Amino acid sequence: MARENVIAQLANLRTHPSVALALQQGTLRLHGWMYDIASGDVLALDPEQRRFLPLRDCPQTATMLDGDRRQP
């Protein structure tokens, strides 16, 4: 149920005019994450597969995290 809520809230955000404009302009990226309390993992929504993966295994967030590691 929590996973479905993350998906629904991302869809809701996309309908907000300022969010829709920023997405269209490429100045905003939305990510759906959730914390799995049982495993301690942070899961990220892979929008292409429409499933949640560990943060490190999700292509969209792995690229973002790699970029953050290169920052001084």
C-alpha positions as a printed Julia matrix, in Angstrom:
72×3 Matrix{Float64}:
  0.0    0.0     0.0
  2.84   2.44    0.77
  4.39   1.78   -2.63
  1.12   2.54   -4.39
  0.93   5.77   -2.4
  4.38   6.85   -3.61
  3.3    6.23   -7.22
  0.03   8.11   -6.7
  1.73  11.09   -5.08
  4.24  11.37   -7.92
  1.32  11.41  -10.35
 -0.36  14.12   -8.25
  2.8   16.22   -8.23
  3.03  16.04  -12.03
 -0.37  17.74  -12.3
  0.73  20.86  -10.4
  1.38  23.63  -12.97
  4.8   24.68  -11.65
  5.97  21.08  -11.36
  4.67  20.23  -14.85
  6.48  23.27  -16.3
  9.76  22.45  -14.55
  9.55  18.84  -15.73
  8.9   20.03  -19.29
 11.86  22.43  -19.12
 14.11  19.71  -17.72
 14.89  21.67  -14.55
 13.23  19.18  -12.21
 13.37  15.43  -11.78
 10.99  13.57   -9.51
 12.07  10.47   -7.61
  9.89   8.13   -5.59
 11.73   6.67   -2.62
 10.61   4.72    0.4
 12.3    3.25    3.45
 11.85  -0.46    4.12
 11.96  -0.62    7.9
 12.33  -4.43    7.91
 15.51  -4.49    5.8
 16.81  -0.97    6.38
 16.96  -0.4     2.63
 15.97   2.75    0.82
 14.0    1.73   -2.25
 13.63   3.83   -5.38
 10.89   3.63   -7.96
 12.25   2.62  -11.35
  9.66   4.33  -13.57
 10.51   2.21  -16.61
  9.94  -1.07  -14.78
  7.29   0.42  -12.44
  8.79  -1.39   -9.48
 10.87  -0.48   -6.47
 14.54  -1.39   -6.39
 17.27  -0.81   -3.81
 18.52   2.74   -4.3
 21.91   1.59   -5.57
 20.29  -0.67   -8.21
 17.9    1.87   -9.73
 19.47   3.32  -12.91
 18.05   6.82  -12.41
 19.28   7.2    -8.85
 22.56   5.33   -9.34
 23.6    7.97  -11.9
 22.61  10.74   -9.52
 24.45   9.15   -6.59
 27.6    8.63   -8.68
 27.54  12.33   -9.55
 27.27  13.25   -5.89
 30.33  11.16   -5.04
 32.42  13.15   -7.5
 31.62  16.42   -5.74
 34.45  17.7    -3.5
